[in-house]
């Protein structure tokens, strides 16, 4: 891995409400400006897109995201996403908050299938020990809750989903396939920041072991920004956000599939999804 210093990506100032109503766009010359929607609190979001295909990430609710065929569609889903996320974390949520786009990346990846390589500007900053401990605890909670969801599925090899392909191959259909796929990014994610790790054990066990190895590395709280596979930029902050984000992608898919296949009364919902 090579230490790098990436140039600042486009960071427009854009404010929208959580229903996707446009309020302000600083750099595109949009004619629709309505400052009456602006409030004192804005939800900071990062926009990654290929054409109109959009991934929209919350900066403050780390790991929370929406997808859509346009920015407006993705924003329209954000209220439900943040509500579920804050319920999962036992936190409060203000429905009056507005969306502020603080960073934008135009991508040539298959954004529609959640292929992503963005690093947030905030993910280049050093970590305090308290901040690291909080994020680590959240990443491990996510692994435990993913495992609990998986364990609640009555038949882990049964699925009502039809076969589908994406950029990484066949989309996981069964709970077992979704679990294995999600667990097995462990060696990849830790490896991108220089930690040699495997995928042995449960999703929680192998992830916890990765953090144990990480904490034996001198200066890990410096949050070094490095170049990983395929020229993608990584940091410890990004790795932890990617775990949370990736868990949510496949936990949503597993919960939705399992509810359709077995009924909601038979499936645990630790992530508080509303589907």
Secondary structure, DSSP 4 states (H G I P E B T S, - for coil): -EE--PPPPP---EEEETT--EEEESSS--S---GGG--S-EEEEEEEEETTEEEEEESSSTT-EEEESSHHHHHHTHHHHHHHHHHHTT----TTPEEEEEEEEE--S-GGGT------GGGGS---HHHHHHHHHHHHHHHHHHHHHHHH-S-TT---PPP-EETTEEPP-SHHHHHHHHHTTHHHHHHHTT------S-HHHHHHHHHHHHTTSTTGGG---EE-GGG-EE-HHHHHHHHHHHHHHHHHHHHHHHHHHH-GGGS--TT----
